[in-house]
Amino acid sequence: MSGETPQEKAFWRFWLSGLMLFALMIALNPSISNGAAPMGISDHQAAATAARVNEIQAAWQAYGVLWLARLSMAIDLLFIGIYSWGAWQGGKMIRASTSPGLARLGLAIMAAAALFCVTDYMETTSQFIQVMRFEGSDVLAGLAATVRPVKTVAFLVTFAGLLAALLLRRMARRSA
């Protein structure tokens, strides 16, 4: 990482740290998967009703993994901010490119990072309130389920967009 700008260093630090937290959540997820929630946290995110949330949380409690679900959601809250900031910095770094195409891609990544941050915080905060209260809420469950697809697309745009931008930037530097 020598010769990098402070912005590039911030990008790598935050984006990679966010991805490590994401990997940790993925590693924890099988431990909270069961008959009521075969997809673990993902089922809780998609649960659009209080009754479904209560069913999932009761199963977690019965299996003795409610604490692990709470921990995973707390890690998710950290992940959102760290990853979003890293993706934003990456988009900003790419936005500064002299290539008009890369600059537009950087702007798209920045917009997706902001959208991801807002929608994932909405989703995860809604989940976290329910799991900490150990009580589902139709309003919070509905909100989490509603923003989930938007959050997912925004994440995919930041992740794939940054990989593509970094590859294109590297190819441009090699040919120069």
N, C-alpha and C positions, 0 to 999 in steps of 0.2 A: 504494500500500500504506500510505498514511498513515492514522493512526487505528486501526491494527490492533494487536491484543494480541501479546505476544511469542510466544504459541502459534500464532497465525495466521501470523505471519512465519516461524516455524520450519516450519509446514506447507507454505507456498508455496515456501520455499527448498529444502527437502528433496524434496518431491513433484515439483516441476518439474525439479530437478536429476536426480532419478532417471529421469524421463521423457526427459530429454535423453540420458542414458547409454543408455537403452533404444533410442532412435532411432539412436544411434551403432552399437549392436550390429546393428540392422536394416540399416543402411547397409553394414556390413562383411560381412554374411552372403552376399550374392551372390558375393563374391570367394572364398569357401570352398565354394561349391556346385559339384558335379561329378557325374559319372556314378555314383559310389559313394554320394554324399550329395547328391542333388538339392535337398534342403531345408537343406543346410548343417548348422549347429549342431543344429537340430531333429532331424536324423537321428541325430546322436551321442547326443542326450538320449534318444531312443526306442530306441536299440540295447540290447537286453536281454541280449546275450551278449558275451563277450570276443572271439569270432571276428568278430562284426559291428563292434565297436569297432576291432579291428585292421584290418579291411578299410577302414573310413572313414579312419583315421589314416594308413594306408599310401598311400591316394589323395591325402590332403592333402600328405604328404611328397613324393610323386611330382610333384605339381603345384607344389611349392615354396611352399605356403601353410600349412604346419603352424604356423609362427610366428604367422600371422594368427589361426588357430584358438585358439592359446594366449592371444594377446592378447585376443581376444573373450571367452574364458572368464574371464580376469583382470578385464576390465571388468565382466563379469556379476557377479563376486564383490563388486565395489564397488557396482554397481547394486542388488543385493539389499538391502544394509544401508541405503543412502541412501533408496531408494524405500519400503522397509518402514517406516522411521522416519517418513518424510513421511506415508505412508498412516495410520499409527498416530496421529500428531498430528492429521491431518484428522478421523479418526474420533472422537478425543477432543474436538476442537473442536465437532463436530456433536453429540456425546453431551451436551454442556453446554446444548443447545437447550432452550427451554421447551416446545417441541412434543413430546408423547410419541412420536409417530411418527418424528420426526427423531432424537430421543434413542435410540430402538431401532435405527434405521438406523446411527447413529454407533457403537453397541456392536457391531453386526454387522460394520461396517467394521474396527473395532479387532481383533475376533476373526479376521477374514480376513487382516488385515495380519500378525498373529502367525503364523498358519498358513502364509501365503505365505513369510514369512521362514525359518521352520524347514524347510519342505519344499524350497524353492528352494536353500537352503544345502546340504541333503542331496544334492540332485541335482547341483548345480554342483561341489561339492567332490568328489563321486564322479567326475564327468567330468574335472575338473582333475587329479586324481591320475593318472588313466589317460593323459591326453594328455601330462603332464609325464614320466611313466615311459615313454611310448611303448609301452605294454603294456596290453591290455585285461584286465579282471577280470570273471568272471561275477558275482561278488558285487556289485561296485561298479556294473556295467552294469545288473544286475537292480534294484538299489536305485534308481538314477536313473530307470529306466523305470517303476518302481512308483509313485514319488511324483510323477512328471510330471503326471498328470491332476489330482491334488489341488492341486498348485501352480498349475496353469493356472486352475482354477475359483476358487481363492482370489485370484489376481491379477485375474481378471475382476470378482469381487465388489468388490474394493477400487477398481478403476478406474471401473467403471460406478456403483458405490455412491457414490463421492465426486462424480462428475459430477452424479448425480441429487440428492444431498444439497445440493450447492452451488446448484443450480438452485432447488430447493424453498426453501432458506434465503433466496435472493435474492427469490423471489416473495413469501415471507412478509414480508420487510422492506419491500417496495414497497407491499404492501397495508396495512401498519400505519401 
